[in-house]
Amino acid sequence: MDATFNYYSGGSSSNLSSPTSPRATHSTRRRLRSHQHRRRDYFLNRKFFRRKYFRYLLLLPLLYFSGVLSCLGSLSAMLYPSPLPGSVYRSHEIFQSLLTDIQSDTSLGIQLSEVWRYKSMLKEQKPCLKPTSRQQLESGIADQYLIVEANGGLNQQRASICNAVAVAGLLNATLLIPRFNFHKVWRDASEFGDIYDEEHFIATLKRYVDVVREIPKELMEEYDFNISNIPSFRVPAWASAGYYLKEVYPVLKEQRIVRVAPFANRLASSLPPHIQYLRCLANYEALRFSISITTLANTLVKRMTADSSGSGGKYVSVHLRFEEDMVAFSCCVYDGGKSEQLEMDSIRQKGWGEKFKRKDYVIAPGRNRMNGRCPMTPLEVGMMLRGMGFANTTPIYLASGKIYQAGKNLAPLRKLFPLLHTKELLATPNELASLKGYSSRLAALDYIVCFFSEVFVTTQGGNFPQFLMGHRKFHYGHAKTIIPDKRKLAVLLHNTSISWHALKNEMQVMLDESDHKGVAIPTIKKTKRKNSIFANPLPQCQCLQESKFS
């Protein structure tokens, strides 16, 4: 009994109560089982949460390091952003990756005898007015003299000479043979007669403008026979004909002599037709290279033609502006690394002093490349021409000064076009001896050889191609010139994964666009500085052209 009691009483001898009913016992058992389940669930849940928590602990370092890397990536992107398309020179990498495909490309190339896909058609213009004699020009007193000092290289000086003729005709002044300023970059001490035929210049202009070699002694006596003592009249850039008549002419009338120095770009592109005619006459008729330069240049043309027998004596000329001074002045970056940078800094300091170190001068190589302002390398010229369809058997004449690191930079172009010629290769050292050290005279040789080429390729712009394109248009009417879209080219040659097929297609589109632009003739109303008669002689020089061929 006691034992039984003790069992049901839960082992408590002090709590005397009646025995539990069977129903109550069943409820107790259920509570016990529920309690046991709760305890088991608690321990299971606790174990689960421990495992889950442990996983989170493992993930925390990963999340931390992931966040750090993300921040570093954002910071790196801010400090070292990805270069914009076209802002970095990668052409040398693309050349190496595509060289095998280029050399194995056997598709039919351009035939130089069939390059004229488009021909310029001159629309009928209003008859241009040309002077029949100097009496029809602006009236004035006799014995008044204009002195100009032309600065720059060969063709910038040429522009100054043509403008001087026009101003002399406008003011009815006698023109002193233009004087050339010596520039420390071009380093050419040549005078007018060293480059141009003085007799021909004077005789051609005689009907409209008097040209003399010396100022009368009685007039120079007032200035101690020193032209530098004559006060220089400061004419603003691109001055109009009206400015000269209003500001310069009264001084000329009073003093009998006016000196304008410097004279580059001192006359507007738009002029009265009879004065514009004088500028046309000076450029396309009166200015003829000296006999010594012309004789040697014609010899080089004959040799170039003979070496082009496989293409019927026809060749392609390329004006390459990759001389060290041009590379330095452009502030563009190529593949030479730190040594290139130091060398370019030294050349800039030597040629232009502190200009590039001024606080307000911004050097932005990437932006220059994207804007098409960087000189094309020989390598880029070669890939472009091969992409356009010129076969490796095409004879190439390279018009240039001293190429920057010529051995390294010309090697890729020679691989693509083995028939590569320069004036130094075509002429003997003795033939070039008299021109050595005279950049303008050497440029005149290039000018003549390029003039007779079947196709002319310009790579950088400037006065040389502008004058040459205009000269070829004036004489041939439809002379083919290739003008690359350098902005587009910079983007294409930035993509190191581009295929030869894709690049070739883009180059052929570029050639087609260049052909269309090459035959366009601007109207007189749209004539601006870049569309001057030096680059586009038609229609403003049409009267001179008609009289030449009539």
Secondary structure, DSSP 8 states (H G I E B T S, - for coil): -HHHHHHHTTT-SS-------HHHHHHHHHHHHHHHHHHHHHHHHHHHHHHHHHHHHHHHHHHHHHHHHHHHHHHHHHHS----TTSS--HHHHHHHHHHHHHT--S----GGG-----------------SSGGGS----SS-EEEEEE-SSHHHHHHHHHHHHHHHHHHT-EEE--EE---TTT-----HHHHB-HHHHHHHHTTT--EESS--HHHHGGGTT-GGGS-B----TT--HHHIIIIIHHHHHHHSEEEESS-TT-S-S---HHHHHHHHHIIIII--B-HHHHHHHHHHHHHHHHTTGGGTT--EEEE---BHHHHHHHT---S-HHHHHHHHHHHHHHHHTTGGGSTT----HHHHHHTT-S---HHHHHHHHHHHT--TT--EEEE-SSBTTHHHHHHHHHHH-S-EE-HHHHS-HHHHGGGTT-HHHHHHHHHHHHHT-SEEEESS-SHHHHHHHHHHHHHHSS-EEE---HHHHHHHTT-TT--HHHHHHHHHHHHHHHHHHHT----GGG--GGG-TTT--TTTTHHHHHHHH-
